[in-house]
Amino acid sequence: MKQFVAYYRVSTQKQGKSGLGLQAQKNAVLHHTGSKGEIIGEFTEVETGTRKKKRKEIYKAIDLAKKEKATLVVAKLDRLSRDVEFTSALFNGGIDFVCCDNPEANKLTIQLLSVIAEHEASVISTRIKDALRVKKEKIARGDYTNKDGSQMKMVNGKVRLGNPNGFGEYQKLGVEKIKENARNNKANIQAKDIICSARKEGLTYQQIADKLNKLQYTTRTGKQFHATQVQRLHKRCI
């Protein structure tokens, strides 16, 4: 019996009305695979809306498909075709795959989609940079009119790019709160005493980080220490 590895991708936003929600994708995959085989693994990528987020689940799905010599199945290729990382991973994965909404798609199709997706991403990036440059030039010459005819909001007598609520006192309060939390954090206070003493003994930041990790100290976020965190905490010794 043929084996399948299912890959879904959903947004943190509600997608039920669009027909692209998780259950809709699962139904499409189940309908397509049917009696052809069994699904041995399912991986769901949850998008947060940021392009900076590294895809993780697609690589897990590809690894399992390789290991079990299974076929990767996705519900809707048209929704993923503009994702450069997805199309590149799928093309370079060296595995069999099938798309429920486009069962005739093959490696050549994916390669073409990958090239198109990369080109579109480049065009969008250039368009955004050009728009920001134009807006900067308008601000520099004292023209504070937006594209829709409204006026740009001033903060402390200045106009800047981005959300005006992110500047001035709003931004200052956020930064101060982060600093206050770091200063009062118990893990940082305990680690600082060791760091101050170790630096007086001549240990490097990396050596101190290794020592803290060996003693099972963690950062305020529960992670291991690195030289950078040690250096930041050491500044409070002075």
N, C-alpha and C positions, 0 to 999 in steps of 0.2 A: 504494500500500500504506500502511496506517495506521501511524503511528509512536507508540511508547510510551516513557515515561521511568519506570523502576522505582525505587521508594523502599522501602528495608527499614530495620527498626530492631531492633537486638539489644542484649542486655545483656552486660557483661563476664563475668557469671556463666554457667555452663553451662546451655543451654536445650534440649539435644537431646531429653531425656526429655519435655519439655513439648510438643514439636511446634512450637515457636515460634522455633527456631533459624534462622540465615541460610539454610541449604540448604533447609529446609522452606518458607520464604517464597519463595525463588527458584523452587522447584518449582511452587508455587501460581501464581506469576506466569506462568511458562512455559506451564503447563497452560491458564490462562485466555486468554492472548494467542494461543497456538497459531498457526494459519494466518491470524489476523486482521491481523497486521502484524509489524513488527520493533521490537525494543527498541534504542533509539539511545543510551541512557545508563542507568547504574545508580548509585544513591547509597545508602550504608549509614550510618545513624546509630548510633554505638556509645554506649550509655548506661553511665554509671559509677555510677548509683544515687543521684546527687545531683540535686535539683531546681534547683540553681543553674546547672547547665550550660546554656549557650545552644545552642539547636538551630541547626545550620549547614547540614547536608546537605539538609534539607527545602527551604530557600530556594534552594539550588543547583539542586535538582531542578525546582522551580517555574520558575526563571529559564530553564532549558534548554527546558522544556515550552512556555513562552511564546515563546521565540526560534524554535523549530522548529515551533510550532503542533501540538505533540504532546499525547498524553493521558497524564496521570500515573496510574500504576497502583500500588496498594498491596495487599499480600497479605491482611492482616487488619485491618479497620476496628475490630473490637471491642476489639483490643489498644491502639489509638491513640485511641479515642473519648474517653477521660478526660484526654487531654493538651490543655490549653487552647491552648498555643502552636501545636500541630499543627493542630487544628481551625480555629483562627483564620486561620492561614497558608493553609490549603487553601481556606477560604471566601472569603478576600480575594484569593486568587491570580488569579482571573479566568481559570481554565483548565479544560479538560475533565478529568475524573478518573473512575477506576473502581476499585472495591474487590472483590477476588476473592471474599471471603466474603459480600459484600452488594452485588451488581451493580446493584440497584435504587436504591441510595443516590444522592441528588442534592444540590444546593446547600441546599435546605430542610432535608434530613436533617442535613447538616454544621452548619448554623446552629443547629439545635436541640441537637445534640450539644455544640457549643461552649458554649452557654448552660448546659447541664446540667453540663458539665465545670467551668466557672468556678464554678458554685454549689457543686459538691462540694468543690472546692479551698478555697473560702471556709469551708465547714462544717468541714472537716478542720482548717484553720488555727485556727478558733475553738475547736474541741474541744481541740486541743493547748494553746492558751493558757490555757483554763479549767483543764485538768489541772495545768499548771505553777503556776498561781495557787493552787490548792488545796494543792499540795505545799509551796509556799513558806509558806503560812499554817500548815500542820502543823509545819514546821520552826521557825517563829517561836514557836510555843507549846510547843515541846519534844517534840512527838510525832514520833518517828523510825520509825514503823511503815509499811512498804510495803503496797501493795494486797494482795499475796499473804501478808501476815502476817510476812514477814522484816523484819529491822532494817536501816535505812540504814547504809552504811559511813561511819565517821568518819575524817577525815584531819587530823592535827595538832589533834585535839580539836574539830573543826568538821564539820558536815554541810552539803554543798552540792549543788545540782542537777547532774545530769550524771554522767559516769563518774568515780568517785572516783580511778581510776588516772591521770586527767588533771590532778590537782591536786598540790599539795605538791612534793616533790622531783622527781617525774616531770616535771612541767611546767617546773620551774626548770632542770633539766638540758637539756631541749629548747630552751628560749630561749637559754641560755648557749651551746649548741653552734652555734646559728644566728648569734649575735653573733660567736663566735670565727671561724667560717668567713668572715664578712664582713670582719673585721679583717685576716685573713691572705690575703685574695684579692688576687692580683697586679694585676688590673684596677683594683680599688678603690685600691690603694696608689699606682699610677701616676697615676690621675686625681686623687687627693687633693692631690698636689704642685701641680698646675695650678690646682686650685680654691682652695687657700690663697693662692697668689700673685695670682690674678685678683680675689679678694675684697679684697685689700689695695689693688688698683688701682681699686676702686670698681665693678667689674662686678656686675650683678645675677645671681641664680641662673639665670635663663633665658638670659641672655647667655653665661654660663659653659657651660651645657648645649649651646647652639648651637655654641660654640667646640670643645667636646669632640667633638661629633658631626662637625664639619667636619674635625677631626684624626683621625677614624675610631677614636676611643676607644669602647669599649662597656662596659656594666655587667657585673657578674660573671655575669649570666645571658645575656650576648651581645646585649643590646638597646641601643637608643639612650638617651642620657641625657635626663632631664626635670628641671625645676627642683626637684622634690621630692627626687630622688636626690642632686642636688648639695648641697641644704641639709643632708641627713643626713650626707654625707661631710664637709661643712664643719665640723660640730660636733667632728670629731676633730682639727681644726687647733688648737683651743683647749687 
